Amino acid sequence: MTNFNNNNTAIVITDPQNEFLKPVGKGFGLTKDILDKYQTIENLVTLVREATKKGYKVFISAHFFYPHDHNWQFGGAGEQMMLSEGMFARKSQFEPIEAGSGADFIDELKPFLDDIIITSPHKIFGPESNDLYLQLRKNGINKVIMAGMNANLCVESHTRALVENGFELFVANDAIGAPGQAAYDAATTNLGYVTSGVKPTADLISEL
């Protein structure tokens, strides 16, 4: 039995946005089979709902690109793909997120957003460019349960970075998605070595 408590443990979700989770998103075609197989959205929402009921803090590390980000002079293949396809795009830093866009949060999570801490956006895959570390430490968190998208990129990058920065990590393996089974399997294998546990959502909730 894991020693979770709501004083030092939190849920962190990467990219719970339409881009990879809903048909409107440009990445949905890559992930839809895995989302269906593992019931990713249902488990993600259940994790948030039950953790919130039990007094656990939830953090979202979202992905946003603004017009000025398209002026970057170099980047990796995944980064270039997202920029060229207009993924996670927002028209302005100052205007609200366009409702129903790929950058928008999935509707199922919107009832909980007022109680969730949303960090500044991460820009590529990991949390090195946002304030997730600061927000977690200021809230007394040293143990994290990860969920979200995509398992082989942002989830894994966030997990590795948090572990290297002294946090203890767990992953809800049916509350994550990926662009295909091979990517999912590779990520969960790696996460099994990096973290203190990769478990189904129901098991993690029972331990909260």
N, C-alpha and C positions, 0 to 999 in steps of 0.2 A: 504494500500500500504506500503510495507516494504521499509525502508530507506537504500537501498544498494547504495554504491558508490565504485568506483575502487581504492580509496585511502586506505580504511580500510576493504574491503571485498574481500575474495578469495574463490576459489573452492579447496576443498581437496578430492582426490580420493584415496581410499584404493584398492590395489591389482588389478589394471586393466591389469591382466596378463592372459596368456592362460590357466592356471591351472584350473580355474573354468569357463572360458568364451568361450573356444573353444574345439572342439572334441578331439584335441591332449592332452588336460589336463586330469589329473587323477580324478579331481573333477567335470568334466563337466556333467557326468551322473546324478549327484545329483541336478544340477542347471538348466539344459537345459529347463525344462518346464516353470520355472519362467522367464528365460531369454526371451523365446518366448512370453509368455503372456504379459509381460510388455515392451517388446522391449528395454531391458536394454542397449544393446550395442549402438543401434541407439540413444537413449536418452542421454547416457553418452557422445558420440561423439558430439552430437548437443550442449550439455551444454558446453563442452570444446571449441568448435569452436565459438559459439556465445559470450561466456564470453571473450575469447581472442580477438575477434574483438572489443569488447567494452573496452579493456584495463585492464581487470581483470587478476590478477595473478592466476595461477593454480599450485597446489602442488600435487605430488604423494607420498604417503607413501606405498612403495612396500614391499613385503614379499620375503626374500631370506634366504635360508639355505646353509651353506658351509660345507665341510667335517668335520671340527672340531666341528660343532654343533651336530653331531651324537654321540659325547662323553658325552653329558649331562647325568647326573646320575638319573634324575627324571623328570616327566612332566605330565601334564593333558592328558586326553583322546584325545582331538583334536590335541594337540601338538604331541603326540606320533603317531597318525595316519599320520599326515603330514610327519614326519620324516621317519616312517617305509615305507610309500608309495613313498618316494623320491620326495615329492611335493616341488615346488619352489626351486628345487635344482640347485646349481651352482657348477661347478667343482673347482673353484678357486676364491679367492677374487680379483685376479689381472687380470684375463682373461676376455674378453668381455662375455656378456650373450650369451649362445648358441642360435642362431637364430632358432625360431620355437619350442623351448623347452617350458615346462610348466612355467618356470620362465620368459620367454620372454614377453614383452608387446604386447598386441594385435595390429595387423597391422593397424587397423583403427586409432589408436592414434599416430602411429609413425610419421606422418607428423607434429605433434604438439610438439614433445618431445623437440626440441631445445628451445622452448619458455616456457617449464614447469620446475619448480623447483622440482627435485627428491631428497627426503630426504635420509638419511642413512636408511637401512632396519629396519623395526620393526620385532621382533623375535617371538612373540606369537600372541597376538590379538590387543593390544593397542599401543599407541605412546610413552609409558614410556621409551622404550629402544632405541628410535631414536631421531633425532634432529628436529622433526616437530615443537615443541613449539618454539625453538630458531629461526627457519627459519620464522615462522609466525610473531613473535614479531619483529625481525630485519627488516621485511618488513612492519611494521606498521599495521598489520592485527589484528582486534579484533572481526570480524564477519566472519563466515565460512558457506559455503554451502557444505554439504557432499554428496558424491556419491561413488559407487564402490561395492566391494564384501568383505565378505558376510554380509548381513544386520544384522544377528543375532550374528555375531562374531566381525569381524574387524571394520565394520561400527559402530556398537553400542558401541564397546569398545573405539574407537577413539572419538565418539561423547560424551560419558559420561566423558572421561578424559578431553577433551577440555572445556566442560561446567564447570567442577570442577576447571579448571584453569582460569576461568574468561572470556572465549570467548562466544559470542552469536552464537548459532547454528541453522541451517536450514538443512533439508534433502530433496533431490530430490527423491521422492518415486518411480518413474519409471526409475531411473538411478541406482538402486541398485538391486542386485540379492540375492538369498538365496537357501539353499538346501531343497526346498519344500515349499508348501503353508503355512503349520503350522509355520515353522520357519520365513517366511516372515511376516505373520500376527502378530506373537508375537513381532518381532522386531519393526515393524512399530507402533504397539500399545505402546510399551515402548518409542520409539523415540518421539511419540506424547506428552508424559508427560515430557520428558527430555528437548526437544528443544523448540525454539520459533515458529516453523512451519515445518510441513511435507507436501510438496506440489508437484504437477507434475512439471516436467522439464519446460514445456511450460509456466506455471505460473511464475516460478522463473525467467526465461529468460525475460519475459515481464516486470519484476520489476527491472532488472539490469540497 
